[in-house]
Amino acid sequence: MKPIGVLALQGDFEAHQKALARAGADSVLVRTAEELQNVAGLVIPGGESTTMLKLLRQENLFEPLREFGQQRPIFGTCAGAILLASEVSSPQQESLGLVDMAIERNAYGRQLDSRVVKLTPEDGLAGKELEAVFIRAPIIRRVGETGHVLARYLGDPVLVDFGRHLVATFHPELTPDPTVHRMFVDRVAR
């Protein structure tokens, strides 16, 4: 199997590489369209979604990334989830539109409002409690029919399976638990 790529334009891509290693996967950093062609799946890390959009445009990666996502799996965390959504608010911004989901940026508040919580997952994770790190996190306001909610926080979806793609509004790479990354690795292997 080809390695899993981690988009390395901005955000904590190194933490995702370590999390993928804990989940048993080889990974490489991706910064160009050529590198994107050599991976089986891709992680888009958290960071700042408007900055990522500018860098994707600057590096001529926006359309190649959209085309990649139409064929291969992507796991978006926090800003990565924002980039995958079909609808972005607060404020509105462009996105890849690869998953049928409406998301509101920075909806839990500012950096000072960041938190670590325990999530009780819904079906699909065998009831395993997850530690979730929220940093200026978005809130998923709507999940389309193709989405399957795997975990919620305060009633809002925070981990959603979209078949090919996976989104999390929290940062699973910042905990030692490989559960969420392993789920993505298994998806890529299928």
Secondary structure, 3 states (H helix, E strand, C coil): CCCEEEECCCCCHHHHHHHHHHCCCCEEEECCHHHHCCCCEEEECCCCHHHHHHHHHHCCCHHHHHHHHCCCCEEEECHHHHHHEEEEECCCCCCCCCEEEEEECCCCCCHHHCEEEEECCCCCCCCCCEEEEECCCCEEEEECCCCEEEEEECCEEEEEEECCEEEECCCHHHCCCCHHHHHHHHHHHC
